[in-house]
Amino acid sequence: MSTAAKAQAGRDRARERRLKAARDRRRQLDPQQLAREQRIDEATVDVEVAWEARAEAQRAMEAAEHAAASAVERY
């Protein structure tokens, strides 16, 4: 690794440490904000799970409609 690349990697690590420290300070200063962000994260996951269930139900409905159509066509 070149000297310039090593220096850049060091700066990147330092930046990440500073960002983490800033996030930690913000969380300590505003626990209500952290709680709000956690609720938002939970709601986001709930929406994603619901959309997955909806897609699965849609596929099941389409399969049932296809089966019904096939049954009607046979008779």
PDB file of N, H, CA, C and O in Angstrom:
ATOM      1  N   MET A   1       0.857  -1.169   0.000  1.00  0.00           N
ATOM      2  CA  MET A   1       0.000   0.000   0.000  1.00  0.00           C
ATOM      3  C   MET A   1       0.900   1.228   0.000  1.00  0.00           C
ATOM      4  O   MET A   1       1.859   1.308   0.768  1.00  0.00           O
ATOM      5  N   SER A   2       0.588   2.164  -0.851  1.00  0.00           N
ATOM      6  H   SER A   2      -0.191   2.099  -1.474  1.00  0.00           H
ATOM      7  CA  SER A   2       1.422   3.360  -0.959  1.00  0.00           C
ATOM      8  C   SER A   2       1.225   4.260   0.259  1.00  0.00           C
ATOM      9  O   SER A   2       0.269   4.113   1.020  1.00  0.00           O
ATOM     10  N   THR A   3       2.147   5.181   0.414  1.00  0.00           N
ATOM     11  H   THR A   3       2.923   5.300  -0.204  1.00  0.00           H
ATOM     12  CA  THR A   3       2.074   6.125   1.523  1.00  0.00           C
ATOM     13  C   THR A   3       0.800   6.949   1.456  1.00  0.00           C
ATOM     14  O   THR A   3       0.155   7.184   2.478  1.00  0.00           O
ATOM     15  N   ALA A   4       0.431   7.391   0.252  1.00  0.00           N
ATOM     16  H   ALA A   4       0.954   7.201  -0.578  1.00  0.00           H
ATOM     17  CA  ALA A   4      -0.787   8.196   0.087  1.00  0.00           C
ATOM     18  C   ALA A   4      -2.023   7.380   0.450  1.00  0.00           C
ATOM     19  O   ALA A   4      -2.945   7.894   1.083  1.00  0.00           O
ATOM     20  N   ALA A   5      -2.042   6.114   0.053  1.00  0.00           N
ATOM     21  H   ALA A   5      -1.293   5.697  -0.461  1.00  0.00           H
ATOM     22  CA  ALA A   5      -3.179   5.253   0.362  1.00  0.00           C
ATOM     23  C   ALA A   5      -3.278   5.003   1.859  1.00  0.00           C
ATOM     24  O   ALA A   5      -4.372   4.991   2.425  1.00  0.00           O
ATOM     25  N   LYS A   6      -2.117   4.803   2.503  1.00  0.00           N
ATOM     26  H   LYS A   6      -1.229   4.812   2.043  1.00  0.00           H
ATOM     27  CA  LYS A   6      -2.107   4.607   3.952  1.00  0.00           C
ATOM     28  C   LYS A   6      -2.621   5.845   4.660  1.00  0.00           C
ATOM     29  O   LYS A   6      -3.390   5.753   5.617  1.00  0.00           O
ATOM     30  N   ALA A   7      -2.191   7.000   4.185  1.00  0.00           N
ATOM     31  H   ALA A   7      -1.567   7.075   3.407  1.00  0.00           H
ATOM     32  CA  ALA A   7      -2.631   8.253   4.796  1.00  0.00           C
ATOM     33  C   ALA A   7      -4.138   8.427   4.633  1.00  0.00           C
ATOM     34  O   ALA A   7      -4.827   8.828   5.570  1.00  0.00           O
ATOM     35  N   GLN A   8      -4.645   8.123   3.439  1.00  0.00           N
ATOM     36  H   GLN A   8      -4.085   7.796   2.677  1.00  0.00           H
ATOM     37  CA  GLN A   8      -6.089   8.236   3.187  1.00  0.00           C
ATOM     38  C   GLN A   8      -6.866   7.267   4.075  1.00  0.00           C
ATOM     39  O   GLN A   8      -7.904   7.628   4.630  1.00  0.00           O
ATOM     40  N   ALA A   9      -6.373   6.054   4.208  1.00  0.00           N
ATOM     41  H   ALA A   9      -5.530   5.761   3.758  1.00  0.00           H
ATOM     42  CA  ALA A   9      -7.031   5.062   5.056  1.00  0.00           C
ATOM     43  C   ALA A   9      -7.063   5.540   6.503  1.00  0.00           C
ATOM     44  O   ALA A   9      -8.059   5.363   7.205  1.00  0.00           O
ATOM     45  N   GLY A  10      -5.969   6.144   6.939  1.00  0.00           N
ATOM     46  H   GLY A  10      -5.160   6.287   6.369  1.00  0.00           H
ATOM     47  CA  GLY A  10      -5.919   6.689   8.296  1.00  0.00           C
ATOM     48  C   GLY A  10      -6.926   7.810   8.485  1.00  0.00           C
ATOM     49  O   GLY A  10      -7.597   7.884   9.514  1.00  0.00           O
ATOM     50  N   ARG A  11      -7.029   8.686   7.488  1.00  0.00           N
ATOM     51  H   ARG A  11      -6.484   8.626   6.652  1.00  0.00           H
ATOM     52  CA  ARG A  11      -8.015   9.769   7.568  1.00  0.00           C
ATOM     53  C   ARG A  11      -9.430   9.208   7.584  1.00  0.00           C
ATOM     54  O   ARG A  11     -10.287   9.702   8.317  1.00  0.00           O
ATOM     55  N   ASP A  12      -9.677   8.179   6.782  1.00  0.00           N
ATOM     56  H   ASP A  12      -8.980   7.778   6.187  1.00  0.00           H
ATOM     57  CA  ASP A  12     -11.003   7.561   6.743  1.00  0.00           C
ATOM     58  C   ASP A  12     -11.369   6.961   8.101  1.00  0.00           C
ATOM     59  O   ASP A  12     -12.492   7.126   8.577  1.00  0.00           O
ATOM     60  N   ARG A  13     -10.420   6.272   8.715  1.00  0.00           N
ATOM     61  H   ARG A  13      -9.508   6.138   8.329  1.00  0.00           H
ATOM     62  CA  ARG A  13     -10.678   5.693  10.039  1.00  0.00           C
ATOM     63  C   ARG A  13     -10.926   6.784  11.070  1.00  0.00           C
ATOM     64  O   ARG A  13     -11.814   6.655  11.913  1.00  0.00           O
ATOM     65  N   ALA A  14     -10.154   7.845  11.007  1.00  0.00           N
ATOM     66  H   ALA A  14      -9.432   7.950  10.322  1.00  0.00           H
ATOM     67  CA  ALA A  14     -10.334   8.961  11.945  1.00  0.00           C
ATOM     68  C   ALA A  14     -11.708   9.601  11.751  1.00  0.00           C
ATOM     69  O   ALA A  14     -12.377   9.954  12.722  1.00  0.00           O
ATOM     70  N   ARG A  15     -12.118   9.747  10.507  1.00  0.00           N
ATOM     71  H   ARG A  15     -11.574   9.460   9.718  1.00  0.00           H
ATOM     72  CA  ARG A  15     -13.437  10.325  10.215  1.00  0.00           C
ATOM     73  C   ARG A  15     -14.539   9.445  10.783  1.00  0.00           C
ATOM     74  O   ARG A  15     -15.485   9.951  11.386  1.00  0.00           O
ATOM     75  N   GLU A  16     -14.428   8.133  10.598  1.00  0.00           N
ATOM     76  H   GLU A  16     -13.659   7.722  10.108  1.00  0.00           H
ATOM     77  CA  GLU A  16     -15.432   7.206  11.116  1.00  0.00           C
ATOM     78  C   GLU A  16     -15.494   7.252  12.643  1.00  0.00           C
ATOM     79  O   GLU A  16     -16.577   7.202  13.226  1.00  0.00           O
ATOM     80  N   ARG A  17     -14.334   7.349  13.284  1.00  0.00           N
ATOM     81  H   ARG A  17     -13.454   7.390  12.810  1.00  0.00           H
ATOM     82  CA  ARG A  17     -14.310   7.458  14.747  1.00  0.00           C
ATOM     83  C   ARG A  17     -15.009   8.735  15.199  1.00  0.00           C
ATOM     84  O   ARG A  17     -15.778   8.723  16.160  1.00  0.00           O
ATOM     85  N   ARG A  18     -14.739   9.834  14.504  1.00  0.00           N
ATOM     86  H   ARG A  18     -14.115   9.844  13.723  1.00  0.00           H
ATOM     87  CA  ARG A  18     -15.372  11.108  14.864  1.00  0.00           C
ATOM     88  C   ARG A  18     -16.882  11.057  14.648  1.00  0.00           C
ATOM     89  O   ARG A  18     -17.651  11.564  15.464  1.00  0.00           O
ATOM     90  N   LEU A  19     -17.298  10.441  13.544  1.00  0.00           N
ATOM     91  H   LEU A  19     -16.673  10.029  12.881  1.00  0.00           H
ATOM     92  CA  LEU A  19     -18.741  10.308  13.300  1.00  0.00           C
ATOM     93  C   LEU A  19     -19.410   9.474  14.381  1.00  0.00           C
ATOM     94  O   LEU A  19     -20.489   9.821  14.862  1.00  0.00           O
ATOM     95  N   LYS A  20     -18.770   8.375  14.764  1.00  0.00           N
ATOM     96  H   LYS A  20     -17.893   8.093  14.374  1.00  0.00           H
ATOM     97  CA  LYS A  20     -19.330   7.529  15.810  1.00  0.00           C
ATOM     98  C   LYS A  20     -19.411   8.293  17.120  1.00  0.00           C
ATOM     99  O   LYS A  20     -20.415   8.203  17.826  1.00  0.00           O
ATOM    100  N   ALA A  21     -18.378   9.039  17.453  1.00  0.00           N
ATOM    101  H   ALA A  21     -17.562   9.112  16.879  1.00  0.00           H
ATOM    102  CA  ALA A  21     -18.375   9.822  18.685  1.00  0.00           C
ATOM    103  C   ALA A  21     -19.482  10.872  18.660  1.00  0.00           C
ATOM    104  O   ALA A  21     -20.155  11.091  19.667  1.00  0.00           O
ATOM    105  N   ALA A  22     -19.668  11.517  17.518  1.00  0.00           N
ATOM    106  H   ALA A  22     -19.120  11.339  16.700  1.00  0.00           H
ATOM    107  CA  ALA A  22     -20.725  12.526  17.402  1.00  0.00           C
ATOM    108  C   ALA A  22     -22.094  11.884  17.568  1.00  0.00           C
ATOM    109  O   ALA A  22     -22.961  12.442  18.240  1.00  0.00           O
ATOM    110  N   ARG A  23     -22.297  10.717  16.963  1.00  0.00           N
ATOM    111  H   ARG A  23     -21.592  10.264  16.417  1.00  0.00           H
ATOM    112  CA  ARG A  23     -23.581  10.012  17.114  1.00  0.00           C
ATOM    113  C   ARG A  23     -23.814   9.626  18.570  1.00  0.00           C
ATOM    114  O   ARG A  23     -24.917   9.776  19.095  1.00  0.00           O
ATOM    115  N   ASP A  24     -22.778   9.134  19.204  1.00  0.00           N
ATOM    116  H   ASP A  24     -21.882   9.012  18.777  1.00  0.00           H
ATOM    117  CA  ASP A  24     -22.905   8.747  20.611  1.00  0.00           C
ATOM    118  C   ASP A  24     -23.257   9.945  21.481  1.00  0.00           C
ATOM    119  O   ASP A  24     -24.112   9.847  22.360  1.00  0.00           O
ATOM    120  N   ARG A  25     -22.600  11.077  21.240  1.00  0.00           N
ATOM    121  H   ARG A  25     -21.905  11.158  20.526  1.00  0.00           H
ATOM    122  CA  ARG A  25     -22.908  12.292  22.015  1.00  0.00           C
ATOM    123  C   ARG A  25     -24.348  12.725  21.782  1.00  0.00           C
ATOM    124  O   ARG A  25     -25.047  13.092  22.727  1.00  0.00           O
ATOM    125  N   ARG A  26     -24.790  12.684  20.547  1.00  0.00           N
ATOM    126  H   ARG A  26     -24.223  12.385  19.780  1.00  0.00           H
ATOM    127  CA  ARG A  26     -26.154  13.100  20.230  1.00  0.00           C
ATOM    128  C   ARG A  26     -27.168  12.191  20.927  1.00  0.00           C
ATOM    129  O   ARG A  26     -28.179  12.663  21.448  1.00  0.00           O
ATOM    130  N   ARG A  27     -26.894  10.897  20.932  1.00  0.00           N
ATOM    131  H   ARG A  27     -26.073  10.513  20.508  1.00  0.00           H
ATOM    132  CA  ARG A  27     -27.799   9.957  21.598  1.00  0.00           C
ATOM    133  C   ARG A  27     -27.869  10.231  23.094  1.00  0.00           C
ATOM    134  O   ARG A  27     -28.939  10.147  23.697  1.00  0.00           O
ATOM    135  N   GLN A  28     -26.742  10.556  23.684  1.00  0.00           N
ATOM    136  H   GLN A  28     -25.873  10.625  23.194  1.00  0.00           H
ATOM    137  CA  GLN A  28     -26.719  10.843  25.120  1.00  0.00           C
ATOM    138  C   GLN A  28     -27.451  12.140  25.421  1.00  0.00           C
ATOM    139  O   GLN A  28     -28.106  12.253  26.457  1.00  0.00           O
ATOM    140  N   LEU A  29     -27.351  13.102  24.548  1.00  0.00           N
ATOM    141  H   LEU A  29     -26.819  13.010  23.706  1.00  0.00           H
ATOM    142  CA  LEU A  29     -27.984  14.393  24.784  1.00  0.00           C
ATOM    143  C   LEU A  29     -29.492  14.350  24.538  1.00  0.00           C
ATOM    144  O   LEU A  29     -30.236  15.111  25.157  1.00  0.00           O
ATOM    145  N   ASP A  30     -29.945  13.487  23.658  1.00  0.00           N
ATOM    146  H   ASP A  30     -29.340  12.869  23.155  1.00  0.00           H
ATOM    147  CA  ASP A  30     -31.350  13.491  23.299  1.00  0.00           C
ATOM    148  C   ASP A  30     -31.928  12.077  23.279  1.00  0.00           C
ATOM    149  O   ASP A  30     -32.120  11.492  22.213  1.00  0.00           O
ATOM    150  N   PRO A  31     -32.205  11.528  24.475  1.00  0.00           N
ATOM    151  CA  PRO A  31     -32.753  10.172  24.526  1.00  0.00           C
ATOM    152  C   PRO A  31     -34.134  10.078  23.876  1.00  0.00           C
ATOM    153  O   PRO A  31     -34.510   9.022  23.367  1.00  0.00           O
ATOM    154  N   GLN A  32     -34.890  11.178  23.892  1.00  0.00           N
ATOM    155  H   GLN A  32     -34.584  12.036  24.305  1.00  0.00           H
ATOM    156  CA  GLN A  32     -36.205  11.157  23.237  1.00  0.00           C
ATOM    157  C   GLN A  32     -36.044  10.995  21.727  1.00  0.00           C
ATOM    158  O   GLN A  32     -36.835  10.295  21.094  1.00  0.00           O
ATOM    159  N   GLN A  33     -35.047  11.622  21.157  1.00  0.00           N
ATOM    160  H   GLN A  33     -34.405  12.191  21.671  1.00  0.00           H
ATOM    161  CA  GLN A  33     -34.788  11.487  19.723  1.00  0.00           C
ATOM    162  C   GLN A  33     -34.397  10.047  19.401  1.00  0.00           C
ATOM    163  O   GLN A  33     -34.843   9.487  18.399  1.00  0.00           O
ATOM    164  N   LEU A  34     -33.570   9.456  20.242  1.00  0.00           N
ATOM    165  H   LEU A  34     -33.207   9.910  21.055  1.00  0.00           H
ATOM    166  CA  LEU A  34     -33.171   8.072  20.040  1.00  0.00           C
ATOM    167  C   LEU A  34     -34.391   7.156  20.102  1.00  0.00           C
ATOM    168  O   LEU A  34     -34.535   6.255  19.275  1.00  0.00           O
ATOM    169  N   ALA A  35     -35.262   7.382  21.069  1.00  0.00           N
ATOM    170  H   ALA A  35     -35.145   8.114  21.741  1.00  0.00           H
ATOM    171  CA  ALA A  35     -36.479   6.572  21.183  1.00  0.00           C
ATOM    172  C   ALA A  35     -37.351   6.749  19.943  1.00  0.00           C
ATOM    173  O   ALA A  35     -37.931   5.784  19.445  1.00  0.00           O
ATOM    174  N   ARG A  36     -37.443   7.970  19.453  1.00  0.00           N
ATOM    175  H   ARG A  36     -36.972   8.754  19.858  1.00  0.00           H
ATOM    176  CA  ARG A  36     -38.223   8.228  18.239  1.00  0.00           C
ATOM    177  C   ARG A  36     -37.623   7.491  17.044  1.00  0.00           C
ATOM    178  O   ARG A  36     -38.351   6.879  16.262  1.00  0.00           O
ATOM    179  N   GLU A  37     -36.313   7.546  16.901  1.00  0.00           N
ATOM    180  H   GLU A  37     -35.721   8.043  17.536  1.00  0.00           H
ATOM    181  CA  GLU A  37     -35.643   6.861  15.799  1.00  0.00           C
ATOM    182  C   GLU A  37     -35.855   5.349  15.889  1.00  0.00           C
ATOM    183  O   GLU A  37     -36.022   4.678  14.871  1.00  0.00           O
ATOM    184  N   GLN A  38     -35.848   4.821  17.109  1.00  0.00           N
ATOM    185  H   GLN A  38     -35.713   5.366  17.936  1.00  0.00           H
ATOM    186  CA  GLN A  38     -36.096   3.389  17.279  1.00  0.00           C
ATOM    187  C   GLN A  38     -37.528   3.037  16.871  1.00  0.00           C
ATOM    188  O   GLN A  38     -37.756   2.008  16.236  1.00  0.00           O
ATOM    189  N   ARG A  39     -38.493   3.890  17.234  1.00  0.00           N
ATOM    190  H   ARG A  39     -38.307   4.727  17.750  1.00  0.00           H
ATOM    191  CA  ARG A  39     -39.882   3.647  16.832  1.00  0.00           C
ATOM    192  C   ARG A  39     -40.019   3.703  15.317  1.00  0.00           C
ATOM    193  O   ARG A  39     -40.746   2.905  14.726  1.00  0.00           O
ATOM    194  N   ILE A  40     -39.324   4.641  14.692  1.00  0.00           N
ATOM    195  H   ILE A  40     -38.733   5.290  15.172  1.00  0.00           H
ATOM    196  CA  ILE A  40     -39.352   4.750  13.229  1.00  0.00           C
ATOM    197  C   ILE A  40     -38.752   3.496  12.604  1.00  0.00           C
ATOM    198  O   ILE A  40     -39.298   2.952  11.644  1.00  0.00           O
ATOM    199  N   ASP A  41     -37.627   3.038  13.153  1.00  0.00           N
ATOM    200  H   ASP A  41     -37.183   3.479  13.933  1.00  0.00           H
ATOM    201  CA  ASP A  41     -37.005   1.808  12.639  1.00  0.00           C
ATOM    202  C   ASP A  41     -37.958   0.624  12.765  1.00  0.00           C
ATOM    203  O   ASP A  41     -38.097  -0.167  11.831  1.00  0.00           O
ATOM    204  N   GLU A  42     -38.609   0.501  13.912  1.00  0.00           N
ATOM    205  H   GLU A  42     -38.496   1.143  14.670  1.00  0.00           H
ATOM    206  CA  GLU A  42     -39.548  -0.607  14.122  1.00  0.00           C
ATOM    207  C   GLU A  42     -40.727  -0.512  13.153  1.00  0.00           C
ATOM    208  O   GLU A  42     -41.154  -1.520  12.590  1.00  0.00           O
ATOM    209  N   ALA A  43     -41.248   0.689  12.961  1.00  0.00           N
ATOM    210  H   ALA A  43     -40.901   1.508  13.418  1.00  0.00           H
ATOM    211  CA  ALA A  43     -42.358   0.863  12.028  1.00  0.00           C
ATOM    212  C   ALA A  43     -41.934   0.539  10.605  1.00  0.00           C
ATOM    213  O   ALA A  43     -42.699  -0.051   9.841  1.00  0.00           O
ATOM    214  N   THR A  44     -40.731   0.918  10.254  1.00  0.00           N
ATOM    215  H   THR A  44     -40.110   1.396  10.874  1.00  0.00           H
ATOM    216  CA  THR A  44     -40.215   0.620   8.913  1.00  0.00           C
ATOM    217  C   THR A  44     -40.145  -0.883   8.683  1.00  0.00           C
ATOM    218  O   THR A  44     -40.537  -1.376   7.626  1.00  0.00           O
ATOM    219  N   VAL A  45     -39.648  -1.600   9.670  1.00  0.00           N
ATOM    220  H   VAL A  45     -39.329  -1.199  10.529  1.00  0.00           H
ATOM    221  CA  VAL A  45     -39.566  -3.054   9.557  1.00  0.00           C
ATOM    222  C   VAL A  45     -40.967  -3.656   9.478  1.00  0.00           C
ATOM    223  O   VAL A  45     -41.202  -4.575   8.694  1.00  0.00           O
ATOM    224  N   ASP A  46     -41.900  -3.144  10.284  1.00  0.00           N
ATOM    225  H   ASP A  46     -41.709  -2.397  10.922  1.00  0.00           H
ATOM    226  CA  ASP A  46     -43.277  -3.641  10.232  1.00  0.00           C
ATOM    227  C   ASP A  46     -43.881  -3.443   8.850  1.00  0.00           C
ATOM    228  O   ASP A  46     -44.577  -4.325   8.347  1.00  0.00           O
ATOM    229  N   VAL A  47     -43.625  -2.304   8.236  1.00  0.00           N
ATOM    230  H   VAL A  47     -43.060  -1.588   8.645  1.00  0.00           H
ATOM    231  CA  VAL A  47     -44.140  -2.038   6.890  1.00  0.00           C
ATOM    232  C   VAL A  47     -43.513  -3.002   5.891  1.00  0.00           C
ATOM    233  O   VAL A  47     -44.212  -3.546   5.037  1.00  0.00           O
ATOM    234  N   GLU A  48     -42.212  -3.221   5.986  1.00  0.00           N
ATOM    235  H   GLU A  48     -41.643  -2.779   6.681  1.00  0.00           H
ATOM    236  CA  GLU A  48     -41.548  -4.147   5.065  1.00  0.00           C
ATOM    237  C   GLU A  48     -42.116  -5.558   5.201  1.00  0.00           C
ATOM    238  O   GLU A  48     -42.358  -6.230   4.198  1.00  0.00           O
ATOM    239  N   VAL A  49     -42.329  -6.007   6.430  1.00  0.00           N
ATOM    240  H   VAL A  49     -42.133  -5.462   7.245  1.00  0.00           H
ATOM    241  CA  VAL A  49     -42.896  -7.340   6.653  1.00  0.00           C
ATOM    242  C   VAL A  49     -44.316  -7.407   6.103  1.00  0.00           C
ATOM    243  O   VAL A  49     -44.698  -8.403   5.489  1.00  0.00           O
ATOM    244  N   ALA A  50     -45.094  -6.358   6.319  1.00  0.00           N
ATOM    245  H   ALA A  50     -44.783  -5.549   6.818  1.00  0.00           H
ATOM    246  CA  ALA A  50     -46.469  -6.329   5.806  1.00  0.00           C
ATOM    247  C   ALA A  50     -46.489  -6.380   4.286  1.00  0.00           C
ATOM    248  O   ALA A  50     -47.316  -7.082   3.705  1.00  0.00           O
ATOM    249  N   TRP A  51     -45.599  -5.652   3.637  1.00  0.00           N
ATOM    250  H   TRP A  51     -44.927  -5.082   4.109  1.00  0.00           H
ATOM    251  CA  TRP A  51     -45.546  -5.668   2.169  1.00  0.00           C
ATOM    252  C   TRP A  51     -45.131  -7.046   1.657  1.00  0.00           C
ATOM    253  O   TRP A  51     -45.627  -7.503   0.627  1.00  0.00           O
ATOM    254  N   GLU A  52     -44.224  -7.705   2.371  1.00  0.00           N
ATOM    255  H   GLU A  52     -43.821  -7.334   3.208  1.00  0.00           H
ATOM    256  CA  GLU A  52     -43.843  -9.063   1.978  1.00  0.00           C
ATOM    257  C   GLU A  52     -45.033 -10.012   2.110  1.00  0.00           C
ATOM    258  O   GLU A  52     -45.264 -10.848   1.236  1.00  0.00           O
ATOM    259  N   ALA A  53     -45.786  -9.884   3.201  1.00  0.00           N
ATOM    260  H   ALA A  53     -45.599  -9.205   3.911  1.00  0.00           H
ATOM    261  CA  ALA A  53     -46.974 -10.722   3.397  1.00  0.00           C
ATOM    262  C   ALA A  53     -48.010 -10.425   2.321  1.00  0.00           C
ATOM    263  O   ALA A  53     -48.672 -11.335   1.821  1.00  0.00           O
ATOM    264  N   ARG A  54     -48.148  -9.159   1.968  1.00  0.00           N
ATOM    265  H   ARG A  54     -47.610  -8.420   2.374  1.00  0.00           H
ATOM    266  CA  ARG A  54     -49.094  -8.780   0.918  1.00  0.00           C
ATOM    267  C   ARG A  54     -48.690  -9.401  -0.413  1.00  0.00           C
ATOM    268  O   ARG A  54     -49.539  -9.914  -1.143  1.00  0.00           O
ATOM    269  N   ALA A  55     -47.424  -9.357  -0.726  1.00  0.00           N
ATOM    270  H   ALA A  55     -46.735  -8.940  -0.134  1.00  0.00           H
ATOM    271  CA  ALA A  55     -46.940  -9.945  -1.983  1.00  0.00           C
ATOM    272  C   ALA A  55     -47.182 -11.448  -1.998  1.00  0.00           C
ATOM    273  O   ALA A  55     -47.568 -12.012  -3.022  1.00  0.00           O
ATOM    274  N   GLU A  56     -46.953 -12.090  -0.862  1.00  0.00           N
ATOM    275  H   GLU A  56     -46.639 -11.632  -0.030  1.00  0.00           H
ATOM    276  CA  GLU A  56     -47.197 -13.527  -0.777  1.00  0.00           C
ATOM    277  C   GLU A  56     -48.683 -13.828  -0.956  1.00  0.00           C
ATOM    278  O   GLU A  56     -49.050 -14.775  -1.652  1.00  0.00           O
ATOM    279  N   ALA A  57     -49.525 -13.030  -0.335  1.00  0.00           N
ATOM    280  H   ALA A  57     -49.227 -12.260   0.230  1.00  0.00           H
ATOM    281  CA  ALA A  57     -50.973 -13.208  -0.483  1.00  0.00           C
ATOM    282  C   ALA A  57     -51.403 -12.970  -1.927  1.00  0.00           C
ATOM    283  O   ALA A  57     -52.273 -13.671  -2.445  1.00  0.00           O
ATOM    284  N   GLN A  58     -50.800 -11.992  -2.564  1.00  0.00           N
ATOM    285  H   GLN A  58     -50.094 -11.422  -2.143  1.00  0.00           H
ATOM    286  CA  GLN A  58     -51.114 -11.706  -3.972  1.00  0.00           C
ATOM    287  C   GLN A  58     -50.763 -12.911  -4.841  1.00  0.00           C
ATOM    288  O   GLN A  58     -51.532 -13.296  -5.722  1.00  0.00           O
ATOM    289  N   ARG A  59     -49.594 -13.503  -4.586  1.00  0.00           N
ATOM    290  H   ARG A  59     -48.969 -13.190  -3.871  1.00  0.00           H
ATOM    291  CA  ARG A  59     -49.199 -14.685  -5.356  1.00  0.00           C
ATOM    292  C   ARG A  59     -50.156 -15.846  -5.102  1.00  0.00           C
ATOM    293  O   ARG A  59     -50.501 -16.573  -6.033  1.00  0.00           O
ATOM    294  N   ALA A  60     -50.586 -16.027  -3.865  1.00  0.00           N
ATOM    295  H   ALA A  60     -50.305 -15.436  -3.108  1.00  0.00           H
ATOM    296  CA  ALA A  60     -51.525 -17.098  -3.529  1.00  0.00           C
ATOM    297  C   ALA A  60     -52.869 -16.862  -4.217  1.00  0.00           C
ATOM    298  O   ALA A  60     -53.485 -17.801  -4.720  1.00  0.00           O
ATOM    299  N   MET A  61     -53.319 -15.611  -4.238  1.00  0.00           N
ATOM    300  H   MET A  61     -52.819 -14.848  -3.830  1.00  0.00           H
ATOM    301  CA  MET A  61     -54.574 -15.277  -4.893  1.00  0.00           C
ATOM    302  C   MET A  61     -54.485 -15.566  -6.398  1.00  0.00           C
ATOM    303  O   MET A  61     -55.415 -16.123  -6.982  1.00  0.00           O
ATOM    304  N   GLU A  62     -53.392 -15.196  -7.003  1.00  0.00           N
ATOM    305  H   GLU A  62     -52.637 -14.744  -6.528  1.00  0.00           H
ATOM    306  CA  GLU A  62     -53.216 -15.443  -8.431  1.00  0.00           C
ATOM    307  C   GLU A  62     -53.191 -16.945  -8.720  1.00  0.00           C
ATOM    308  O   GLU A  62     -53.749 -17.395  -9.721  1.00  0.00           O
ATOM    309  N   ALA A  63     -52.552 -17.712  -7.854  1.00  0.00           N
ATOM    310  H   ALA A  63     -52.099 -17.347  -7.041  1.00  0.00           H
ATOM    311  CA  ALA A  63     -52.511 -19.161  -8.039  1.00  0.00           C
ATOM    312  C   ALA A  63     -53.912 -19.752  -7.895  1.00  0.00           C
ATOM    313  O   ALA A  63     -54.288 -20.642  -8.658  1.00  0.00           O
ATOM    314  N   ALA A  64     -54.687 -19.263  -6.923  1.00  0.00           N
ATOM    315  H   ALA A  64     -54.381 -18.540  -6.304  1.00  0.00           H
ATOM    316  CA  ALA A  64     -56.051 -19.753  -6.732  1.00  0.00           C
ATOM    317  C   ALA A  64     -56.932 -19.384  -7.922  1.00  0.00           C
ATOM    318  O   ALA A  64     -57.746 -20.195  -8.364  1.00  0.00           O
ATOM    319  N   GLU A  65     -56.778 -18.175  -8.441  1.00  0.00           N
ATOM    320  H   GLU A  65     -56.118 -17.516  -8.081  1.00  0.00           H
ATOM    321  CA  GLU A  65     -57.547 -17.770  -9.620  1.00  0.00           C
ATOM    322  C   GLU A  65     -57.200 -18.645 -10.820  1.00  0.00           C
ATOM    323  O   GLU A  65     -58.078 -19.027 -11.594  1.00  0.00           O
ATOM    324  N   HIS A  66     -55.924 -18.958 -10.968  1.00  0.00           N
ATOM    325  H   HIS A  66     -55.211 -18.648 -10.340  1.00  0.00           H
ATOM    326  CA  HIS A  66     -55.489 -19.823 -12.072  1.00  0.00           C
ATOM    327  C   HIS A  66     -56.086 -21.221 -11.920  1.00  0.00           C
ATOM    328  O   HIS A  66     -56.555 -21.813 -12.892  1.00  0.00           O
ATOM    329  N   ALA A  67     -56.063 -21.747 -10.686  1.00  0.00           N
ATOM    330  H   ALA A  67     -55.682 -21.267  -9.896  1.00  0.00           H
ATOM    331  CA  ALA A  67     -56.634 -23.071 -10.434  1.00  0.00           C
ATOM    332  C   ALA A  67     -58.139 -23.068 -10.720  1.00  0.00           C
ATOM    333  O   ALA A  67     -58.662 -24.013 -11.310  1.00  0.00           O
ATOM    334  N   ALA A  68     -58.828 -22.010 -10.305  1.00  0.00           N
ATOM    335  H   ALA A  68     -58.403 -21.242  -9.827  1.00  0.00           H
ATOM    336  CA  ALA A  68     -60.266 -21.922 -10.558  1.00  0.00           C
ATOM    337  C   ALA A  68     -60.543 -21.846 -12.051  1.00  0.00           C
ATOM    338  O   ALA A  68     -61.465 -22.493 -12.548  1.00  0.00           O
ATOM    339  N   ALA A  69     -59.752 -21.059 -12.768  1.00  0.00           N
ATOM    340  H   ALA A  69     -59.003 -20.534 -12.365  1.00  0.00           H
ATOM    341  CA  ALA A  69     -59.941 -20.934 -14.215  1.00  0.00           C
ATOM    342  C   ALA A  69     -59.693 -22.269 -14.902  1.00  0.00           C
ATOM    343  O   ALA A  69     -60.413 -22.639 -15.829  1.00  0.00           O
ATOM    344  N   SER A  70     -58.677 -22.990 -14.449  1.00  0.00           N
ATOM    345  H   SER A  70     -58.091 -22.690 -13.696  1.00  0.00           H
ATOM    346  CA  SER A  70     -58.394 -24.290 -15.043  1.00  0.00           C
ATOM    347  C   SER A  70     -59.536 -25.258 -14.789  1.00  0.00           C
ATOM    348  O   SER A  70     -59.894 -26.039 -15.671  1.00  0.00           O
ATOM    349  N   ALA A  71     -60.119 -25.215 -13.575  1.00  0.00           N
ATOM    350  H   ALA A  71     -59.828 -24.580 -12.859  1.00  0.00           H
ATOM    351  CA  ALA A  71     -61.244 -26.090 -13.251  1.00  0.00           C
ATOM    352  C   ALA A  71     -62.448 -25.752 -14.124  1.00  0.00           C
ATOM    353  O   ALA A  71     -63.124 -26.656 -14.616  1.00  0.00           O
ATOM    354  N   VAL A  72     -62.723 -24.482 -14.320  1.00  0.00           N
ATOM    355  H   VAL A  72     -62.174 -23.748 -13.921  1.00  0.00           H
ATOM    356  CA  VAL A  72     -63.850 -24.070 -15.141  1.00  0.00           C
ATOM    357  C   VAL A  72     -63.639 -24.513 -16.578  1.00  0.00           C
ATOM    358  O   VAL A  72     -64.579 -24.969 -17.229  1.00  0.00           O
ATOM    359  N   GLU A  73     -62.431 -24.385 -17.075  1.00  0.00           N
ATOM    360  H   GLU A  73     -61.668 -24.014 -16.546  1.00  0.00           H
ATOM    361  CA  GLU A  73     -62.139 -24.753 -18.457  1.00  0.00           C
ATOM    362  C   GLU A  73     -62.282 -26.257 -18.688  1.00  0.00           C
ATOM    363  O   GLU A  73     -62.635 -26.683 -19.788  1.00  0.00           O
ATOM    364  N   ARG A  74     -62.009 -27.061 -17.663  1.00  0.00           N
ATOM    365  H   ARG A  74     -61.722 -26.715 -16.770  1.00  0.00           H
ATOM    366  CA  ARG A  74     -62.117 -28.507 -17.811  1.00  0.00           C
ATOM    367  C   ARG A  74     -63.568 -28.959 -17.941  1.00  0.00           C
ATOM    368  O   ARG A  74     -63.836 -29.989 -18.559  1.00  0.00           O
ATOM    369  N   TYR A  75     -64.500 -28.215 -17.375  1.00  0.00           N
ATOM    370  H   TYR A  75     -64.282 -27.378 -16.873  1.00  0.00           H
ATOM    371  CA  TYR A  75     -65.908 -28.660 -17.368  1.00  0.00           C
ATOM    372  C   TYR A  75     -66.713 -27.849 -18.275  1.00  0.00           C
ATOM    373  O   TYR A  75     -67.916 -28.074 -18.401  1.00  0.00           O
TER     374      TYR A  75
END
